[in-house]
């Protein structure tokens, strides 16, 4: 049976074999399970607080290879391969509409025995995490988002540039990855270089999504940003009182309501393994997983 996620059967085979090799080489102690068709990497004490990791478009759970061992010291980690992406999940590609991925994730976390977990997502995985939090807010213990999709207008120019670069062979594909992520692979042997080679393989073999992400649905009246800017200080005080001393809020270097221009893809954002997570100032995923989320209502 042909796997229509990939451009050829040979490409699909190469991706599967390299994925398995890298897991054995760099994450030998993780548990590999399949729950309702969803491929999951699990690690850490069974009775520890659960944290769910969701990778970006065109990626796999190997995107979290450097974070899983750190998180597993204090948490029960579940890194899921998203449906329709090049990982081991055999669930068909789901429509990019509100609720579809949330229902999938709710079923998977129930099967894993983690119905209430910290959820961390990047790019497309960030959009899935937001969809899940919107549909099932009581199931979210805390939420960590890395360049999540669906929060701003879709920008098509980066896709066109990357498409043109990818026509130039391997150097062009590497240039396209640098354009999207700001990351250049190391020439030193080890995890980073192997993940760079794997990313290049999936970039060649995988058929990425081309449909855009719907924006996060607005709940309640449209916010007045000017009024909101004047009330930021009061909102912080309310958040501290509502959440208690255990809650922590992290501010990004660029503040206000205008996000940084350079992010991942304008829609699903192919965030590659070994991307700029290490260069971003602020809390690491291991810190996000240990926070208590707070909701501010004015």
C-alpha positions in Angstrom: 0.0 0.0 0.0 1.4 3.4 -1.0 1.9 5.9 1.8 0.7 9.2 0.2 2.5 11.3 2.8 5.7 10.7 0.8 6.7 11.3 -2.8 7.8 7.7 -3.4 7.8 4.3 -1.6 11.6 4.4 -1.6 11.6 7.8 0.2 9.1 6.5 2.8 11.3 3.5 3.4 14.4 5.6 3.9 12.7 8.0 6.3 11.3 5.1 8.4 14.7 3.3 8.6 16.6 6.5 9.5 14.0 7.4 12.1 14.4 4.0 13.7 18.2 4.3 13.6 18.4 7.7 15.2 16.0 6.6 17.9 18.2 3.6 18.7 21.3 5.7 18.6 20.3 8.7 20.6 17.2 7.8 22.6 17.8 4.1 23.4 15.9 4.2 26.8 12.7 5.7 25.5 9.6 3.5 25.3 8.1 3.3 21.8 4.3 2.6 21.8 1.4 2.9 19.4 -1.9 4.0 20.9 -4.9 4.0 18.5 -2.5 4.5 15.6 -0.5 7.2 17.2 3.2 6.6 17.6 4.5 7.8 21.0 7.9 8.1 22.6 7.6 7.9 26.4 10.3 8.4 29.1 10.5 9.2 32.8 8.9 7.9 36.0 5.4 6.5 35.4 4.1 8.4 38.5 5.7 11.7 37.6 3.7 14.7 36.3 2.9 14.1 32.6 4.1 16.4 29.8 3.0 16.1 26.2 5.3 17.3 23.4 4.0 18.1 19.9 6.5 18.8 17.0 6.1 21.0 14.0 5.1 20.4 10.4 7.5 18.1 8.5 9.1 17.0 11.7 8.9 14.0 14.1 9.3 13.4 17.8 13.0 13.5 17.1 12.6 17.3 17.1 12.6 16.9 20.9 15.6 14.6 21.2 17.6 17.1 23.2 14.7 17.9 25.5 13.3 14.5 26.3 16.2 13.4 28.6 16.0 16.6 30.5 12.3 16.5 31.0 12.3 12.8 31.9 14.3 13.5 35.0 11.2 15.1 36.7 8.3 14.3 34.4 6.6 11.5 32.5 7.2 12.6 28.9 5.1 11.6 25.9 6.3 12.9 22.6 3.7 12.2 19.9 4.1 12.0 16.2 1.4 14.2 14.6 -1.1 12.6 12.2 -0.1 13.0 8.5 3.5 14.0 9.3 6.6 11.9 8.5 6.8 10.1 11.9 5.4 6.7 12.9 1.7 7.7 13.4 -0.6 6.0 10.9 -3.6 8.1 11.7 -4.7 9.8 8.4 -3.9 13.4 7.9 -6.6 15.4 9.8 -8.3 18.5 8.4 -7.0 21.8 9.7 -10.2 22.9 11.3 -10.9 23.7 14.9 -11.6 20.6 17.0 -10.3 17.8 14.8 -6.8 17.7 16.3 -8.1 18.4 19.7 -10.3 15.3 19.6 -7.3 13.2 18.4 -5.1 14.5 21.2 -7.8 13.9 23.8 -8.1 10.3 22.7 -4.3 9.8 22.6 -3.7 11.3 26.1 -6.6 9.3 27.5 -5.0 6.1 26.1 -1.7 7.1 27.6 -3.2 7.7 31.1 -2.4 11.4 30.9 -5.7 13.2 30.6 -4.4 16.2 32.6 -0.9 17.2 31.4 1.4 20.1 30.6 1.4 20.5 26.8 4.3 22.0 24.8 4.0 22.5 21.1 6.1 24.1 18.4 4.8 25.6 15.1 2.0 23.3 13.8 2.3 21.5 17.2 1.7 24.8 18.9 -1.5 25.3 16.9 -2.6 21.8 17.9 -1.9 22.6 21.5 -3.9 25.8 21.3 -6.8 23.9 19.6 -6.6 21.4 22.4 -6.6 24.1 25.1 -9.5 25.9 23.5 -11.6 22.7 23.2 -10.6 21.1 26.5 -9.3 23.8 28.8 -9.8 21.7 32.0 -7.3 19.1 30.6 -4.4 21.6 30.4 -2.1 21.9 33.4 0.2 24.3 31.7 0.8 25.4 28.1 4.2 26.1 26.4 4.2 27.5 22.9 7.2 27.8 20.5 6.4 29.9 17.4 2.8 28.5 17.3 0.9 28.7 14.0 -2.5 30.3 13.5 -1.9 33.4 15.6 -1.3 35.8 12.8 -1.9 36.4 9.1 -0.6 33.8 6.7 2.5 35.0 4.8 3.1 33.2 1.5 6.3 34.9 0.4 8.5 32.7 2.6 7.0 29.6 1.1 7.7 30.9 -2.4 11.3 31.7 -1.5 11.8 28.3 0.1 10.3 26.6 -2.9 12.7 28.3 -5.3 15.7 27.5 -3.0 14.7 23.9 -2.8 15.1 23.6 -6.6 18.8 24.1 -6.3 19.5 20.6 -4.8 21.0 19.9 -1.4 22.6 23.3 -1.0 19.3 25.0 -1.8 17.4 22.8 0.6 19.9 23.7 3.4 19.5 27.3 2.5 15.7 26.9 2.7 16.0 25.5 6.2 18.3 28.3 7.3 15.8 30.8 5.8 12.9 29.2 7.8 14.7 28.6 11.1 17.8 30.7 11.2 19.7 27.6 12.0 22.9 26.1 10.3 23.8 22.5 11.0 27.0 21.6 12.7 29.8 19.8 10.8 30.8 18.0 14.0 29.7 14.3 14.3 26.9 13.7 16.7 23.2 14.3 17.2 22.9 17.7 15.6 24.6 16.7 12.4 22.6 13.5 12.2 19.4 15.4 12.7 20.4 17.8 10.0 20.9 14.9 7.6 17.5 13.4 8.6 15.8 16.8 8.2 17.2 17.0 4.7 16.0 13.5 3.9 12.4 14.3 5.1 12.5 17.6 3.2 13.2 15.6 0.0 10.9 12.7 0.6 7.9 14.1 2.4 4.8 15.9 0.9 4.2 18.8 3.3 0.9 20.3 4.0 0.1 23.4 1.8 -3.2 24.4 3.4 -3.1 27.3 5.8 -3.9 27.1 9.4 -7.2 28.8 10.6 -6.6 31.4 13.2 -7.4 30.7 16.8 -11.0 31.3 17.4 -11.9 34.4 19.4 -14.1 33.8 22.4 -16.0 36.7 23.8 -15.9 40.3 22.6 -13.1 41.7 20.4 -10.3 43.0 22.6 -9.6 46.7 22.7 -5.8 46.7 22.4 -5.3 50.3 23.5 -7.3 49.7 26.6 -5.5 46.4 27.2 -2.1 48.1 27.0 -3.2 50.5 29.8 -4.3 47.5 31.9 -1.3 45.2 31.6 0.1 46.1 35.0 -3.3 45.4 36.7 -3.7 42.1 34.7 -0.3 40.9 36.0 -1.4 41.6 39.6 -4.7 39.8 39.0 -2.8 36.8 37.5 -0.6 36.5 40.5 -3.5 36.6 42.9 -5.5 34.2 40.9 -2.8 31.6 40.3 -0.9 31.8 43.6 2.8 31.8 44.2 3.5 28.7 42.2 2.5 30.3 39.0 5.1 32.0 36.8 4.6 34.2 33.8 7.5 34.6 31.3 7.9 37.6 29.1 9.5 37.4 25.7 12.2 39.8 24.6 9.9 41.5 22.1 6.9 42.7 23.9 3.5 44.2 23.0 1.0 43.0 20.5 3.3 42.8 17.5 5.2 39.5 17.4 8.6 39.0 16.0 8.5 39.0 12.2 10.9 36.1 11.7 9.2 32.9 12.8 8.7 29.5 11.2 6.5 29.0 8.2 3.6 31.4 7.6 1.2 28.5 8.0 2.4 25.3 9.3 6.1 26.2 9.8 8.6 23.4 9.2 10.5 23.8 12.4 13.4 21.4 12.0 15.2 19.4 14.6 18.0 21.3 16.3 16.3 24.7 15.5 16.7 27.9 17.3 15.2 26.7 20.6 18.8 26.7 22.0 19.3 30.4 21.0 16.0 31.8 22.3 16.3 33.8 25.5 13.9 32.7 28.2 12.6 29.5 29.8 13.4 26.1 28.3 10.6 23.5 27.8 11.6 21.9 31.0 10.7 25.1 32.8 7.4 25.4 31.0 6.4 21.9 32.1 6.9 22.8 35.8 4.7 25.9 35.8 1.1 26.3 36.8 -1.1 27.9 34.1 -3.3 30.9 34.9 -6.2 32.4 33.1 -6.8 36.1 33.5 -10.4 37.2 33.2 -11.2 40.9 33.2 
